[in-house]
Amino acid sequence: MYANENRRADRTSLSSSHVTDYCAKAAAGLQQIERIAQVMKKDAKALDEQHGLPLHHVEALREMGYPSWTVPTAYGGQGMPLPTWLAAQERLARANPAVALGMGWHGGIVYDLALKQLWPETAMAHVCQRIVRDGALINRAAMEVGGGSPSRGGKPRTTAQRLPEGGYRITGRKTFTTFAPMLEWFIVTASIEGTEEVAEFLVPHHAERVLVEWTWDMIGMRGTASHDIVLEGAMVSEEAKLYTYSQEDYRKPNPYLLHIPACYLGIGGAAQEEAIKFALSYAPPSLNGSVIHAPHVQQLLGEIELELTVARHLLYRVAEEWEANGLDMPSSKFADIAAVKTHVVQAALSTVDKAMRIVGAHGLRMDHPLQMMYRDVRFGLHNPPMENTAISMLAQRSIEYVQHGNSQSVD
């Protein structure tokens, strides 16, 4: 059994003492995350400036078993509830968003694979066992410059040639592969030559003719190391072909994508903290005390708290609904997953902007944490699901409610 099915079956049979143990495990895990996050925060600025790899932080997360948090218990993983994992992601993002986003892609993909059960059992078991044993990381390599998106009916330019003796030869280039130098495997999408098929292949990082080209040179999220993957006729076995895409696969909900709003909510929370610290300590001669009591600062802080409170409630309410119901949730609720990302990113952008208004020009100094948050938070606009997709889904839902004479429940 996988993901939600595994969790629901487990919980219906657990005694109260086992439930207590499960909650204690989650609480202990979050305490470990808090300790690691405190260390991560100390060199976030240096990693950003150096365009460096957060290898030491990833290793610390490996040592505590964090890569296995979303691996189902059937494979020896932690099987953490979605809200607990999102809370960990949010806390990591408050310290270093690049590390959180990289770990989020790994954990989210493992969760999604377990939920949808699209891979052969042998491949899924192998990957999960390596994650549990070694802390191995995985991510998709799907994006291409000028290439189509399978979710929109496009075919990737990367090709897989079926060989007479068996196996495939894969040729192409993938962009924006987060944590590329630190991954054990790439999940590569490729068009099968001579067919209309688009398939997914499991390609080991250290396979011959597979190169990581260091191309990531962005103004923000610099520590994600989202470099290009170049496949120069990489040879893979027959078993490396995991499954063939269908449009139906893309219509299924993607709850793992909630790691993205969790990351940007973390940035918003960090910006709020910086603004409050500044307002408490900054006391210009024109005021009798710090600016924390100035009406315009109070107004901005109140607006920030309102935006983050609503965003946090929306994120965790949707996550809790999914954890409780999974695919049994009404299909009309699936749009909420996309809505969360759009709303939370908007709130995070607004929060960082208002925090910078409080701090003023000080926040634009290159040695100030807010300028990095300002750069990092912009990337939320370009992470999936895209805003136009979410808005379209919500529009269609509202039309269907009215056409069918239904009311939108707030339960």
C-alpha positions in Angstrom: 0.0 0.0 0.0 1.1 3.6 -0.6 0.8 7.1 0.8 -2.7 8.1 1.9 -4.1 4.5 1.7 -1.3 3.3 3.9 -1.7 6.1 6.4 -5.5 5.8 6.7 -5.3 2.0 7.0 -2.6 2.4 9.7 -4.5 4.9 11.7 -7.8 3.1 11.8 -6.0 0.1 13.5 -3.7 2.1 15.8 -4.3 2.1 19.5 -4.3 5.4 21.4 -0.8 4.7 22.6 0.4 4.2 19.1 -1.2 7.4 18.0 0.6 9.2 20.9 3.9 7.6 19.8 3.3 8.8 16.2 2.6 12.3 17.3 5.7 12.2 19.5 7.8 11.2 16.6 6.5 14.1 14.5 7.2 16.5 17.4 10.7 15.2 17.9 11.3 15.5 14.1 10.2 19.1 14.1 12.6 19.8 17.1 15.5 18.4 15.1 14.4 20.6 12.1 14.4 23.6 14.3 18.0 22.9 15.5 19.2 22.4 11.9 17.4 25.6 10.7 19.2 27.7 13.4 22.5 26.5 12.0 21.4 27.0 8.4 20.5 30.6 9.0 24.0 31.5 10.0 25.6 31.0 6.6 22.6 31.6 4.3 24.1 34.9 3.2 27.5 33.4 2.4 26.0 30.5 0.4 24.0 33.1 -1.6 27.0 35.3 -2.3 29.2 32.3 -3.2 26.6 30.6 -5.3 27.5 27.6 -3.2 26.2 24.1 -2.6 24.6 23.6 0.8 26.2 20.2 1.2 26.7 20.4 4.9 23.1 21.3 5.5 21.9 18.5 3.3 24.1 16.1 5.1 22.7 17.2 8.5 19.2 16.6 7.1 20.3 13.2 5.9 21.7 12.2 9.3 18.3 12.9 10.9 16.5 10.9 8.2 14.7 13.8 6.6 14.8 12.6 3.0 12.7 9.6 4.2 10.0 11.7 5.8 7.7 11.2 2.8 8.7 7.6 2.0 5.7 5.3 3.0 6.2 3.2 6.1 5.7 0.1 3.9 9.2 0.9 2.5 10.7 1.7 5.9 10.2 5.4 5.6 8.8 7.9 8.1 5.4 8.4 6.4 5.0 11.8 8.0 1.6 13.4 7.7 1.5 16.1 5.0 0.9 19.0 7.5 3.9 17.9 9.6 6.2 17.8 6.6 5.0 21.2 5.4 5.7 22.7 8.8 9.2 21.4 8.5 9.6 22.9 5.1 8.3 26.2 6.2 10.8 26.3 9.1 13.7 25.4 6.8 12.6 28.2 4.4 12.7 30.8 7.2 16.4 29.9 7.5 17.5 29.2 3.9 14.8 29.1 1.2 17.1 27.5 -1.3 17.7 24.4 0.9 14.0 24.2 1.7 13.0 24.3 -2.0 15.6 21.7 -3.0 14.5 19.3 -0.2 10.9 20.1 -1.0 11.2 18.9 -4.6 12.8 15.6 -3.4 10.2 14.9 -0.7 7.3 16.1 -2.8 8.2 13.9 -5.7 8.5 10.8 -3.5 5.1 11.6 -1.9 3.5 12.0 -5.4 5.1 8.8 -6.8 3.8 6.8 -3.8 0.3 8.4 -4.2 -0.2 7.8 -7.9 1.5 4.4 -8.1 2.6 4.9 -11.7 6.0 3.2 -11.4 6.8 -0.6 -11.4 6.9 -1.9 -7.9 10.6 -3.0 -8.2 11.7 0.5 -9.2 9.7 2.2 -6.5 11.0 -0.2 -3.8 14.6 0.3 -5.0 14.5 4.1 -4.9 12.7 4.2 -1.5 15.1 1.7 0.1 18.1 3.8 -1.0 16.4 7.0 0.3 15.8 5.3 3.7 19.3 3.7 3.9 21.5 6.4 2.4 19.5 9.6 2.2 19.7 9.5 -1.6 17.9 12.4 -3.3 15.8 12.4 -6.5 14.3 15.1 -8.7 12.6 15.4 -12.1 14.5 16.7 -15.1 11.6 17.8 -17.3 12.1 21.5 -18.2 13.7 22.4 -21.5 14.6 25.6 -23.3 12.0 25.9 -26.0 10.6 22.5 -25.2 6.9 21.7 -24.7 5.3 20.7 -21.5 3.7 17.2 -21.4 1.0 18.6 -19.1 -0.1 20.9 -21.9 0.3 18.3 -24.7 3.8 19.2 -25.7 6.6 16.8 -26.5 10.0 17.1 -25.0 12.9 17.6 -27.4 14.9 15.1 -25.4 14.7 11.8 -27.2 15.0 8.1 -26.2 16.0 5.7 -29.0 15.0 2.1 -28.5 18.0 -0.2 -29.1 17.8 -3.5 -31.0 19.8 -5.2 -28.2 17.5 -3.7 -25.5 17.5 -0.5 -23.5 17.5 3.1 -24.7 19.9 5.8 -25.7 18.8 9.2 -24.3 19.9 12.5 -25.9 18.9 16.0 -24.8 19.3 18.8 -22.3 17.2 19.6 -19.3 17.2 22.9 -17.5 16.3 24.1 -13.9 17.0 20.8 -12.3 17.1 21.7 -8.6 19.9 20.3 -6.5 21.4 18.7 -9.7 24.9 18.1 -8.3 23.5 16.4 -5.2 21.0 14.1 -6.8 21.3 10.3 -7.0 18.8 10.0 -9.8 17.2 12.2 -12.5 13.7 11.4 -13.6 14.0 12.3 -17.3 11.1 12.9 -19.6 11.8 12.0 -23.2 10.0 11.4 -26.5 10.3 7.8 -27.8 11.8 8.0 -31.3 9.4 6.7 -34.0 6.4 7.0 -31.8 4.1 9.6 -30.2 4.9 8.4 -26.7 6.4 10.5 -24.0 8.0 8.4 -21.3 9.8 8.9 -17.9 13.2 7.3 -17.3 15.1 6.8 -14.2 18.7 7.9 -15.0 21.4 7.6 -12.4 23.5 10.7 -11.8 26.8 8.8 -12.4 25.7 7.0 -15.6 28.0 7.5 -18.6 27.4 10.4 -20.9 25.3 12.2 -18.2 26.8 15.6 -17.3 25.8 18.4 -14.9 26.5 21.7 -16.6 26.7 24.6 -14.1 24.4 27.1 -15.8 22.3 28.4 -12.8 23.1 32.1 -12.6 20.0 33.8 -11.2 19.4 36.8 -8.9 17.7 34.6 -6.3 17.4 31.0 -5.0 21.1 30.8 -5.8 21.8 27.9 -3.5 19.3 25.6 -5.3 22.0 24.7 -7.8 19.3 24.3 -10.5 21.8 23.5 -13.2 21.4 21.9 -16.7 21.5 18.1 -17.2 23.1 17.2 -20.5 22.5 13.6 -21.8 24.9 12.9 -24.6 23.5 9.5 -25.7 23.2 8.2 -22.2 22.6 4.4 -22.2 19.9 3.1 -19.8 18.4 -0.4 -19.4 15.0 -1.5 -20.4 13.9 -1.3 -16.7 14.8 2.4 -16.6 11.7 3.2 -18.6 9.2 3.8 -15.8 5.9 4.6 -17.5 4.4 6.4 -20.5 2.6 9.7 -19.9 -1.1 10.2 -20.4 -3.1 13.4 -20.1 -5.1 11.7 -17.4 -2.1 11.5 -15.2 -1.9 15.3 -15.2 -5.5 15.7 -14.2 -4.9 14.0 -10.9 -4.3 16.3 -7.9 -0.7 17.1 -6.9 -0.8 17.6 -3.1 3.0 17.4 -2.9 3.1 20.8 -4.7 2.0 22.4 -1.4 5.7 22.3 -0.4 6.1 25.4 -2.7 3.7 27.7 -0.8 5.2 26.4 2.4 8.6 27.6 1.3 7.4 31.1 0.4 5.4 31.3 3.5 8.6 30.7 5.3 10.2 33.6 3.5 7.3 35.8 4.5 7.7 34.8 8.1 11.4 35.6 8.1 10.7 39.0 6.5 8.2 39.8 9.2 10.7 38.9 11.9 13.4 41.1 10.4 10.9 44.0 10.2 9.9 43.7 13.8 13.5 43.4 15.0 14.4 46.5 13.1 11.4 48.5 14.4 12.2 47.5 17.9 15.8 48.6 17.7 15.7 51.7 15.5 15.1 54.9 17.4 15.7 58.0 15.4 16.3 61.3 17.2 12.9 62.6 16.0 11.0 60.0 18.1 10.8 59.4 21.8 11.7 55.7 21.5 11.8 53.1 18.7 9.7 53.3 15.5 7.8 50.2 16.6 5.1 52.5 18.0 4.8 54.7 15.0 1.3 54.5 13.5 2.5 53.8 9.9 4.7 51.0 11.2 1.9 49.5 13.3 -0.3 49.6 10.2 2.2 47.8 8.1 2.9 45.2 10.8 -0.8 44.6 11.3 -1.3 44.1 7.5 1.6 41.7 7.4 0.2 39.6 10.3 -3.2 39.5 8.7 -1.8 38.3 5.3 0.4 35.6 6.9 -2.3 34.4 9.2 -4.8 33.9 6.4 -2.1 32.3 4.2 -1.0 29.9 6.9 -4.6 28.9 7.8 -5.3 28.2 4.1 -2.2 26.2 3.6 -2.6 23.9 6.6 -6.4 23.6 6.3 -6.1 22.3 2.8 -3.2 20.0 3.8 -5.2 18.6 6.7 -8.2 18.0 4.4 -6.0 16.1 2.1 -4.4 14.1 4.9 -7.9 13.1 6.2 -9.5 12.3 2.8 -6.9 12.0 0.1 -8.4 11.1 -3.3 -11.8 10.5 -1.5 -12.0 14.3 -1.3 -14.7 15.8 -3.6 -13.1 16.7 -6.9 -14.3 20.3 -6.5 -11.8 20.6 -3.7 -8.8 19.7 -5.9 -8.6 23.4 -7.1 -7.8 24.4 -3.6 -4.3 22.9 -3.9 -3.6 25.2 -6.8 -5.3 28.1 -5.1 -3.1 27.8 -2.0 0.1 28.4 -4.0 -1.3 31.5 -5.7 -2.6 33.0 -2.5 0.4 32.2 -0.3 2.9 33.5 -2.9 0.9 36.8 -3.2 0.9 37.1 0.6 4.7 36.4 0.7 5.4 39.0 -2.0 3.3 41.6 -0.2 4.9 40.8 3.2 8.4 41.2 2.0 7.5 44.4 0.3 5.9 45.8 3.4 8.8 44.6 5.6 11.2 46.6 3.3 9.0 49.7 3.7 9.4 49.4 7.4 13.2 48.9 7.3 13.6 51.5 4.5 16.8 51.8 2.5 18.7 49.7 5.1 17.0 46.7 3.7 18.6 47.2 0.3 22.1 46.8 1.6 23.8 43.7 0.3 24.6 42.6 3.8 21.0 42.9 4.9 18.8 39.7 5.1 15.8 41.4 3.5 17.5 42.0 0.2 18.0 38.3 -0.2 14.4 37.6 0.8 13.3 40.1 -1.7 15.2 38.3 -4.5 14.2 34.8 -3.4 10.5 35.4 -3.0 10.2 36.5 -6.6 10.8 32.9 -7.7 7.4 31.9 -6.3 5.8 33.5 -9.4 7.5 31.0 -11.6 7.0 27.7 -9.6 4.1 25.5 -10.5 1.2 25.6 -10.5 1.2 28.8 -12.5 -1.2 31.6 -11.4 -3.2 31.6 -14.6 -3.8 27.9 -14.2 -5.0 28.2 -10.6 -7.3 31.2 -11.5 -8.8 29.3 -14.4 -9.5 26.3 -12.2 -11.2 28.5 -9.6 -13.2 30.3 -12.3 -14.5 27.0 -13.7 -15.4 25.8 -10.2 -17.4 28.9 -9.4 -19.3 28.6 -12.8 -20.1 25.0 -12.1 -21.4 25.8 -8.7 -23.8 28.3 -10.0 -24.9 26.3 -13.1 -25.7 23.3 -10.9 -27.4 25.3 -8.2 -25.0 24.3 -5.5 -23.7 26.4 -2.7 -20.0 26.5 -1.8 -19.6 24.9 1.6 -17.2 26.3 4.1 -17.0 23.0 6.0 
